[in-house]
Amino acid sequence: MGFTSDILHSDRRGGVEHGSIHKPVHTAVTYTYEDSRELAAVFQGKQPGYTYGRQVNPTVTALQDKVTLMEDGLSTVAFSTGMAAIGTTLFSLLQAGDHFIASSFLFGNTNSLFNSFAVHGIEVSFVDATSAGEVRTAVQDNTRLVFVETIANPRTQVADLVEIGDLCKELNLVYLVDNTMTTPYLFRPKSVGASLVVNSLTKYIGGHANALGGAITETGLYDWSTFPHLYDTYKKGDVSEWAITQIKKKGLRDFGATLGAEAAHHISVGSDTLALRMEQACRNAISLTDFLNDHPAVKKVYYPGLLDHPQHELAGTLFRYPGALFSVELIDEIDCFDFLNNLDLVVCTSNLGDTRSLGIPVAHSIYYEMGAQRRASMGIDDSLVRFSVGIEETDDLLADFEQALSL
Ligand SMILES: *Cc1c(COP(=O)(O)O)cnc(C)c1O
């Protein structure tokens, strides 16, 4: 079945109470059983069921199942935010003395999180992940995991996804891919051998800037029986599920970064139109970058859909479309703040993946705290403006950019 047909009916196929067309919002924090032995059986994992809301909730479960379908995975755990998903996963799987490799082109907060892991005894090497060779060079005896994003934000570097997948397989490393920028509609990291997939549900999957959420999906491709840091209590049943069980049973319990039922409902309803929204947003991004690439006020456009993008070909092979996010550097005569102020339809804000088009001067906002040196190493120029393209009509966006640059 098609992407949308599949997810639209996933709640219903999971069995919805009272024939509700949506999975209802279950606000109960705790669940009870007529027979206390049943409660014990649920706690001991001998019987499926709900216990306490920090770890399980029926509305959240329905969303998890939907994300699993989207990623063609085995199972999913949802979290309160994308950052919670990444942090809890690494905390659940790694221990002091371990080393992991991450792309140097990362979402700023993920970069910040990984530096926090480093001060707590889990070593990280940041490498140029557009080359699997760079990843290979950074491998040490204690390397456990490689973390990359599909398309990095804001400069849109595409990780060497296939080759890194092969390398992780060869060296038996966990391959954790953040699919937020591409979404499972444009790309499934499972196709390049990802062990686990991260999605910030806040962005395109939820899509309407009305709920925060994150998810980790198990693809079933890693042999967890070889992974040293799993506790015996979670090594039950299918080996493929051991790690995700530990992330859920221990990680979610320890940190409590639980997705709320209302947020899960918002995200779930939003996700029904993911494919339709991505079609329009990517179409808009392609038109806008074509227009801006030829504009005399623009020095450089960064978008994998453009011929001069270093990973243009790879992106064309792997992704259904080159994404809905691009960045521009302006000529020196134009101030990036003036440009943003001149835009009327485009909203100046930090989010991405919204239905509305959004723009932000990244060096002066989301990447300000990391300092000039690290920004330079990530290729973030002071004039760089990032755009997350929404689903407005293409002509309206083109007209807005045209007037903003002609002033
Ligand atoms: C936004 C984002 C995150 C974090 O998601 P939140 O839901 O904001 O915590 C992680 N990775 C990428 C690529 C993102 O864009």
Ligand as a Chemical Component Dictionary entry (heavy atoms), coordinates in Angstrom:
data_LIG
# 
_chem_comp.id                   LIG 
_chem_comp.type                 NON-POLYMER 
_chem_comp.pdbx_formal_charge   0 
_chem_comp.three_letter_code    LIG 
# 
loop_
_chem_comp_atom.comp_id 
_chem_comp_atom.atom_id 
_chem_comp_atom.alt_atom_id 
_chem_comp_atom.type_symbol 
_chem_comp_atom.charge 
_chem_comp_atom.model_Cartn_x 
_chem_comp_atom.model_Cartn_y 
_chem_comp_atom.model_Cartn_z 
_chem_comp_atom.pdbx_ordinal 
LIG C1 C1 C 0 14.653 19.565 15.910 1  
LIG C2 C2 C 0 15.585 18.472 15.706 2  
LIG C3 C3 C 0 15.901 17.593 16.754 3  
LIG C4 C4 C 0 15.346 17.751 18.138 4  
LIG O1 O1 O 0 13.964 17.681 18.169 5  
LIG P1 P1 P 0 13.095 18.432 19.309 6  
LIG O2 O2 O 0 11.766 17.787 19.136 7  
LIG O3 O3 O 0 13.117 19.888 19.002 8  
LIG O4 O4 O 0 13.730 18.131 20.610 9  
LIG C5 C5 C 0 16.785 16.567 16.487 10 
LIG N1 N1 N 0 17.334 16.411 15.280 11 
LIG C6 C6 C 0 17.063 17.235 14.255 12 
LIG C7 C7 C 0 17.700 17.004 12.943 13 
LIG C8 C8 C 0 16.178 18.297 14.427 14 
LIG O5 O5 O 0 15.913 19.120 13.416 15 
# 
loop_
_chem_comp_bond.comp_id 
_chem_comp_bond.atom_id_1 
_chem_comp_bond.atom_id_2 
_chem_comp_bond.value_order 
_chem_comp_bond.pdbx_ordinal 
LIG C1 C2 SING 1  
LIG C2 C3 SING 2  
LIG C2 C8 DOUB 3  
LIG C3 C4 SING 4  
LIG C3 C5 DOUB 5  
LIG C4 O1 SING 6  
LIG O1 P1 SING 7  
LIG P1 O2 DOUB 8  
LIG P1 O3 SING 9  
LIG P1 O4 SING 10 
LIG C5 N1 SING 11 
LIG N1 C6 DOUB 12 
LIG C6 C7 SING 13 
LIG C6 C8 SING 14 
LIG C8 O5 SING 15 
# 
